[in-house]
Amino acid sequence: MAPSENAPAAPEPTVAGGAFGAQADGRPALVRPSTTSSFGIAGGNTPLGDNEVAFTADTLDYDYKSHVVTASGDVRMIRQGNRLRADKVEWDRDTGEVHAMGNVAIANPQGDITYGRDLQLTDTLKDGVIEDLLLVLENGGRMAATTGGRANGIYTLTHAAYTPCDVTNNKGCPKDPIWKITAARVVYDPTKHRISYRDARLTFLSVPILWLPAFSHPDGSGQGGSSGLLVPDISYNGRNGLQVATPYYIQFAPNRDLTITPYVFTSVLPMLEAEYRSLDSHGAWRVQAYATDSTRSANDTAPGSRDFRGYIEANGTYQLGPNWTLTGSIRAVTDKTFLRRYDINYDDRLRSTLKAERIDSDSYLSIAGWEFETMVPGVRQKTQPIALPALDYRLRVPEHLLGGTFTFQANTLAITRLEGQDTQRAFVSAQWEKWLLTPLGQQVTFTAYGRGDVYHSDDNLATSTVIYQGEPGWKGRGIGALAMDVRWPFIGEFLSGTQRITPRVQVVGSPPTRNLAIPNEDARAIDLEDSNLFALNRFPGYDRWEDGARVTYGVEYALDLPHFSLRSQVGESYRFYTPSDISQGSGITGMGILPDGTGLSGRTSDIVGSTTLRYGSFISLSHRFRVDRKSFAIRRNEIDATLGNQQTYLQVGYLKLNRHISNAIEDLRDHEELRLGARLQILKRWSLFGSTTLDLSGESSDPVLGPTLDADDAGIDPVRSRVGLAYEDDCFEFSVNWRRDYTAVGDARRGNTIQFRLAFKNLGR
């Protein structure tokens, strides 16, 4: 043993409310010392051998007959990463036993600290027995016991208590934790990060609420996952009655697990959910499925027949090599109302896909297939498209002709319907781009684009929207375009910050293109926005092309100040002439590919713009708009705003599409809605929250959700509302949430849902 030099004595640690680990009534105390014990030793950072001990003490005595070393007064010892602090330590060199007395504290290399009055342990400072024990875990949890011991790194405590909650108030005085677990025996394994109990009782607000003969949970380090129960979910609604879901988690390996959740209802038969997850060095995948036996009906009043109902969802991604990735997603359901009936999701379409991708620095290849399942009442599944195959290849050749970059693309797509129009498409294209910066600071981009298309379609008359049909049989098309885009930023100081004003002008020329003769499958939802104002083709897909000659102009503004930023842009375009397919189309349809209301049908487009404003983390506002060029009516008005902090905030979302497009075009219908959400911190731990979505379109029903309820004469139709109360502290969460659905789809009836949630930190699994 080599004692080190003396170090200044640390203040004596004390415990609020009594000795370490014990209260006056003899029960275990969970109060931690008000002064953290110091384990420092001058020179203690010097590497030690396994058989070396570094220590300091006020006095040191050695009994040569019994070979006992006695250290007294602020004793500190270090061996093999374990640190000890006590008032007095006796070390028997013959037996290797160490007896520590008075204000004992010992810390292991993981950061867990054990407090007590009397400690018997080995000279490695690893294993031993301690009385009136208080074990403070590195993650903040704590355990107290009348006696406890550690052997081979595992703690065993008798007549013990555990809590991760705070046990002192703001003034440092002791208080009872919100919840704790008391048990006759507790075993803590730091290697497995698990705490296990025998004859355990859960006490909540000083009231015993649950007894368990055996129980275990993670220690809160995030590494103690293993099989066990998760937090249950409790709710009530008029469709299914009282619902209790109790998930059970099964861990097969650190990278594979299964969660099985039985749902029990008071008004319908039970339902079973299972979710399997797997992760390895090549990727990850998961499968989730629901199954039950219940009645289904076409509406919320007619009786239905009982049948098997279920839903399956699977997805995954695998890296097959440095460049190849395989991605898949499968979603399927037995009927259109199951997902809404059981509050699983509210999607109006399920998509399944399988895609293989190859990506390197200059090329991209995608081989994919898509299948769609509609959830919209009245829409036949046989009319839904199946896209197979969908191939896309792109190759970039940098710094080629005149210092520009070439991008080549080859694409093919086959769309099949069991009932409806079938379309096959293939094209090849080449695009050349060159970027340069002039001596005056203008950013200039030159673009040349060429493409050749081949289409084949049949059963065209099955498509109800005439301008989407195209002509049956084989059709070909050539596309070309030249463009120049100029930006000229002006930057300067303003109000202790920086502002930037950037005028922008783009000129595009494209010869007349066959559009109405070609079927339109992927370019239907055309709408002029700030995001596509300067696009070479302002249609969202490949099946339509905006030809003619036009100039687009606008200005961008940016302001950056301390804690404040502003981004804004506005612009429009002017077409030098209007091709017939755009303005009026053929004599058969009498309507062009850009109908009135899209913002692009006339020679001068509508005015579009956007503004984004942020003030610290307190205000966030974004606004997008489109203004009719002739009447100055607002055709698009979209606002998203957040005001407040993380504790108290208000969120507002508003959208109004006032385009007056013909009802014959199903993809461009007008719509108006208001979304509100808020959270109010009413006390330190309590908060109120709520949200609502209002359909302001003034329609009696929604094409997806079905008829609405509680609509007033002003055309305000609530879609979904909720309000709740929540409590959250360091170890416990509680919330009650009320939600009302105002829409009905089949047997997914309108009504109220009340949901309760209780979460105890570290409990579960």
Secondary structure, DSSP 8 states (H G I E B T S, - for coil): --------------BTTSSTTB-TTSSB----BSS------TTTTS---TT--EEE-SEEEEETTTTEEEEEEEEEEEETTEEEEEEEEEEETTT-EEEEEEEEEEE-TTS-EEEEEEEEEETTSSSEEEEEEEEE-TTS-EEEEEEEEEETTEEEEEEEEEE-S--B-TTS-B---SEEEEEEEEEEETTTTEEEEEEEEEEETTEEEEEEEEEEEE-SSS----SEE---EEEEETTTEEEEE--EEEEEETTEEEEEEEEEESSS--EEEEEEEEEETTEEEEEEEEEEEEEE-SSSSS--EEEEEEEEEEEEEEE-SSSEEEEEEEEEESSSSHHHHTTS---SEEEEEEEEEEE-SSEEEEEEEEEEEE-STT--GGGS-EEEEEEEEEEEE-S-GGG-EEEEEEEEEEEE-SSS-EEEEEEEEEEEEEEEE-TT--EEEEEEEEEEEEEEEE-GGGSSSGGGT--SEEEEEEEEEEEEEEE--EEEEETTEEEEEEEEEEEEEE-----TTS--SS-------TTTTT-SS-SSSSS----EEEEEEEEEEEEEETTEEEEEEEEEEEESS--HHHHT--TTT---SS-TTSS-SSSB--EEEEEEEEETTTEEEEEEEEE-TTT--EEEEEEEEEEE-SSSEEEEEEEEE-----TT-GGG--EEEEEEEEEEE-SSSEEEEEEEEEE-S--SEETTTEEBSS--TT--EEEEEEEEEEEE-SSEEEEEEEEEE-B-BTTB--EEEEEEEEEETT---
